[in-house]
Amino acid sequence: MSQRHMHLVAYLKTGPTAMHVGGWRHPEATLDDILHPSRYEHIARVLEAGCFDGCFFADLFGLYDIHGGSYDPYVRRGGQISYLDPTVVLPIMAMATRHLGLGATLSTSFHTPYHLARWLGSLDVLSGGRVAWNVVTSATDLEAQNAGMDALPPREERYDRADEVLEACFALWSSWDEDPFVLDKEAGVFADPSKVHYANYEGRWIKTRGPLSIPRSAQGRPVIMQAGSSDRGREFAARWAEVVFTIQRGREEMREFYDDLKARMDKVGRAPNECAVLPAISVVLGETESIARERADYLDSLIDPELVTASSSSSVGADLTKLKDGKSLAELQGNQGMKGTEQVLEQAMKAEGKSLAEAAANRHRRRELVGTPSMVADRMQELFEAGVCDGFVLAPTMFPGMFEQFCRGVVPELQRRGIFRTSYTGRTLRENLQS
């Protein structure tokens, strides 16, 4: 039996900031290339040289303005903003690589299945079967308002609709059989119409006829990613997800999530290895532990407290500054908010005896692994071999330096230990995820 290998996926944004809100202020962070193709070509090549399974772009269908009812802190202080549509950036990265998986975040609440299947199917064909769809139902009213709605529907309803969107997309991606092209100039036959089929999907929320105009890709259809942590989100992931991106406070919380999701998969007839559960981490590396600690402290000194509060408010879907007015978080949220972030904050409040505001101010620090490459590899190996994850989503502190340092220092260490690939063995993203 071959040794189990961990999976690595990079968390990216088409902007200056990922999860560490001060990283863009680091002297080595590049900023002048955010709107240039070269930025995305470069990181794609770095990640492929490091044998990452893939990358995905976190995205928002708008600009956060939950904190104080204004987008000022995000624009002024360099918050998580998508300055470019990731679906436009990913083809550039596909051209620069041969193996790296490429993920886009798209909402089932605002786009029709035909649009989704067409966009993602086209990119999957052009990239040779390397596309992932990070499925979200969206978590803020501002996104709904940008799509012509007054507010988000309730979470349960959003997931019910998402189930139908996925069913419809799968039907559309199956509307072409393999090898439909004849390309016989003499006989005048370009393709075999018997290998094209209507989808004819109809549910409570969704209806689409098909067939899709996009032929089948090398991997059949895009890989499905998902990040929901609510009970309904986990149910959705157990049915559909091949990669789950999760945010957990520590090892025991990782174990609970991992065991729960795998048990849910078993109940719907899916094998545990059909979905990789990848908690988010960041790393700060140094030649010695003390140097790494100094670098982590320096990064933390670049953090703007207001942007931390704004970021936490955006994630939980409520302006945290209004909690002092005697209102509960649930009252402020309505149908908004990411359950995963809320759960991590609740875990920290319970374990550390902190208020919600205090936990929110420090939430990024709990996911950082700080030390030498060997020390970071030790911690990753410990979690991986403990069976609480199948690998990790790596979010940058400062970009692109953290990824460059990780691929130069930590990746070779993981490879020497035999727990990470030294080369790609699959021709598609799905094949690499299952190897």
N, C-alpha and C positions, 0 to 999 in steps of 0.2 A: 504493500500500500504506500503510495507516494505521500510525502509530508504535506500537511495542510499549509497553504500560503495565505498570508494576510492580503487584504485589498486596500488600496489607497486611492482616494478621490480628492481632488483639489476644489476648494470653495473659492469662487471668484466673483468679482463685481466689475462692471464697466464704469468704475469710478475710483476715487482715491482710498475709500475705506471699506474694509470687510467687517470683521467682528471687533477688532481692536480699534477703538475710536481715535486713538492718538497716533497710530502707525504712520499715517500720511505725513506727519510732521518730522519724522526721522530724517536726518541729513542724507541718508542713502536711499530714501524712497523716491521713486521717479514719479513726476507729476506732469511734465510737459508733453508726455506721449499718450495721455489718456484717450485722446480723440484720434489717435493714429493707428493704422493697422500693425505697425512694427511692434507695438506693445504686446499685442495678442499673438502675433507670430512667435515672438521671443518666448513668452511663457509656455506656449504649446510645445515648443522644442525642448525647453528645460524639463517639463513634466514627462515628455516622452523619453528623453534620455534617462530620466529617473524611473522608467518603467511603471509609472502610475497607470492604474486602470483607466482613469479618465479625469475629467473636470466637469463642473457645472457652474452656471452663472445663477446666483440668487438674483431675484428681480422683483420689482414692484410696479404695478400698473398705475404709477403716479408718483407724487412727491409727498413724503410724510409731513403732516402739519398738525399732528395730534397734541404735541407738547405746546401749551400756551396758545393753541389754535393758529399756529404760524409755522411756515417752513423756514423761518429765519435761522434757527440753530443749525439745521441741516445744510443750508446753502452757505452760511457764513463760516461754520466751524467744520466743514468737511465730513458730513455724515454719509450714510449709505445711500447713495443716489445712483441710479442707472443713467449715465450720461449718453449711452448708446443702447439700442435695442440688441440684446444678445443674439437674437436669431439672425442679425446681420453680421455680427462679429464671428460667429461659429464657422461659416464657410471659409473665412480667411484662415482660421486655425486648422480647418480640415485640409486646406491646400498645403500647409506647412508641415503636416505630419502624415504618418501612414497607419499608426496603431492606436493612438490616444482616443479614448472615448470622449464624446462631446455632448454636454447636457444643457438643455434650455428649460427654464421655469415658465410654465404657461398655465393659466387658470381655466378650470372647467366651468367657472361661473360666468365668464364673460365672452367666451369664444365658442363658435359652433363646432361640432365634431368634424364637419367637412373641412373647415379651415384648419383645424388642428392636425387632422390626418394628412392634409395636403402639404402644410408647411414642414412638418416633421418627417413625413415620408419622402419628400423631395431631398431634404438634407441627408436622410439616411441612405438614400440611393447614391447621391453624389459622394458621400464619404466612405462608401464601401461597407456600410453596416456598422457605423460607430456612434450612432446617436442615442441619447437618453432623454426622456421627457420627465422632468421633475414636476409631478402633478401636484398642483395646489388648488384649493377651493377658495382661496383668498381670505384675508382676515381683517380688512379695514373698510369702513364705509366710503373713504375717499376713493378707493379703487372702484367701488360700485357706482359712485357718482360720475366717475370718468367714463363709465360704460353706459351711462344714461339711466341708471337706477337711483332711487332715493337712498337706499341703504342695503346692506347685505341681508339675505334671507337667513333664517336660523341655521345653526351649524348642522343639525341633523338633515335638514332639507338640502343644504349644499352638498353633503356627502351622498344623499340619495340621487341627486342630479349627477354628481360625479360618477357614480356607478354606471349610470346610463350613458354618459359621455364616453367612458372607457369601452363599454360594450359596443357602442356605435363606431368608435374609432377602430376597434379590433375587426369589426365586420367590414369596414371600408378598406383596411389594410389587407384583408383576405379576399378582396374583390378581383385580384389578379393572381393567377396561378404562376408557378415557376416556368421559366423559359417560354414566354409567349411570342417572342420575336422570330419570324421566319426569314425576313430580309432577302426574299427571292425577287430580284429585279426582273428576271426573265419572265417569271410567272405572274408578276405584279402583285405578290402577296407580301405585305410588310409584317403583319402579326396575325395570330390565330384568335379570332373573336370568341371561340368556344372556351378560351382560357380567361375570359373576362366575365364578371358576374355582378348583378345588382346586390346591394346590401339589404335594402328594404327593411331598415330597422325602425321600429316604433315602440316607444316606451311612454311613461307618464309625462316626462319632461322633454324628451328628445325624439326627433323624427328626422331621418335622412334616407334618401333613396340610393344614392350611388349610381353606377360604380365610381370609385375614385379614378382619376385620370393618371395617377402615379403608379407605375409597376412595382412589384414586390422588390424589396431590398435584399442585400446579401444575408441579413439576419432575420428577414421576414417582416419584422416590425421593430420600432424603437424599444429599447430597454425602458422599463417603468421604474422611476424613482419616486419616493414619497417621504414626507417628514411629519405626518400627523401623529400626535402623542395622546390625544383624547381617546376615550374608549371607542368612539365611533371611528376615529382616525386609525387606530390600531386594527380595527375590524376591516377597514378599507385596505390597509397595507397587507394584511394577511391574505386577502384575496388577490391583490394585483401586483404588489411591489416586488421588484427584483433587487433593488437597493433601497435601504431605509437610512436616511440621514436623521440622527437623533442628537439631542443635547441633554446630557446627563451630568449630575453634580459629581458623582464618584463611582467607585467600583460596585458597591452594593446596588445603587440605583441602576447602573448599567445591567447588572445581572437580572434584576427584576424585569426590566424592559425586555431584555433579550429572551428570557425564558417565557415571558408572557406572549411575545409575538410568535415565537416558534411554536408554542402550544396552539395558538389560534390558527397558524398555518396548517398544523396537523389536522385540526378539526374540519378544515375545508379541503383536505386531501392533497396538500402540497408538502413536498419534502423540505426539510430544514435548509438544505444547500441551494434551494431555488431562490433564496433571498439573502443578501449580505447586509447585516446590521452594522452600521458604521457610525459610532459616536464622533462628535466634533472635538478636535484638539487644535492647539497652536503650540509652537515650540519657540524657545529662545535658547540659542546655542552659544557656547563659549569654549575656549581652549581648556579652561578649568571651570569647576563649579562656581567659584567665586566670581570669575569674569562673567559667566552667564547670568548670575544673580545681579551683578551690577548693570548688565545690559537690560535685564527685565525691569529693574528699578528705574532705569533711564526711560524706557518706553512708557512706564506708568506715569512718569513726571510730565509726559507730553499730553496726557489725557485732560480734556476739558470737562469739568464736572457737569456743566449744563448739557453737553452733548450726550453724556452717559445717561442722564435723566431722560432726555428726549428719546434716546434709543430704546431705553427700557419701556417708556410710555408707548412707543410705536409697537414694540413687540407684544405687550399685553393688551393693546388696544384701548388704553385709557390714560388720560393725563394724570400722572402720579402726583403732580403738585396740588391737585384738587382733593387728595385724600385727607388733607388737614381740615377740609371743610366739613368733615363728619360723614362723608359719603363712603360707601363700601366700594371695593374694586368691582364687584359684580354690577353694581348700579351704574358705575362709570363706563363699563365695557359695553353693555348691551349685547349685540351679537358679534362683537369684534374680539380680536386677540388670538395669539398663538398659545395653545394649551401647553406646549412643551416648555416655553419660557416661563409661563406661570408656575408650572410644576417645579422647575429648577429653583425658582425663587422661594417657593414654599418649603422645599427641602432645606435650603440654606437658612431660612428663618427658624425652622424647627431645630436643626442641628447646631446652629451657632447663636441662637437666642437673639436674632436681629429683627429689626422692623423691616417691613417691605421696602421702604426707601433705602435702608442700609444695605439690604441684600442686593437691591438693584444697582447700587453704586459700585459693587464689587463683583458683579456676576462674571466678568470676563476672566478674572484671575484664576478661577477654579478649573479652567480648561487648559491652562498653560503648563507645558512640560519644560522645565528649566534645567539646563546642565550641559555636560559634554555630549557629543554624539553618542558615545557608548552608554551614558546614563539615560538619555532619552530612549535609546533602543531597548535598554533594560526594562523601562516602564511600559513601553509599547508591547514588548514580548510578554511581560507579566500579565497584562490585561488580556492579550490575545490568547495566550495558552491557558488562562483561567476560564476561558469559554464564556466571557461576558460580551464579546464582540467578534466580528469577522474581519476587522480592520478599522480604518479611521478615515474620516473626512478631515482634511488638513486645511485650516483657515489661516491666512497670513496675518502676521503682526505688521511688519513693514514689507512692502512689495517693490520689486520682485525678490529682494534679498533673502527673505526667509525661505522661500522655495529653493533658491539657488544653494543656500547653505545646507538645507535639509537633503537635497539630492546629492551634494558632494560629500556630506558627512554621515548622515543617518542611514540613507539607503544602502551604501556599501556595507555598513555594519549589520543591517537586517539580512542582506544577501549572504554575508559570511556565516550567519547563524542558520541559514537554510530556511528561513520563514518568509522570504519575499523573492519573487521571480528575478532572474538575471536577464531574461529576455521574454518577449511576447511569444506565446505559443498558439494563440488563436488568431483568426483573421478578422473576427468581428468583436465588438464590445461584449456581447453576450457570451461568446466563447471564452474570452479572457476572464470574465467574472465567474465562470463555472470551472476554470482550471485551477 
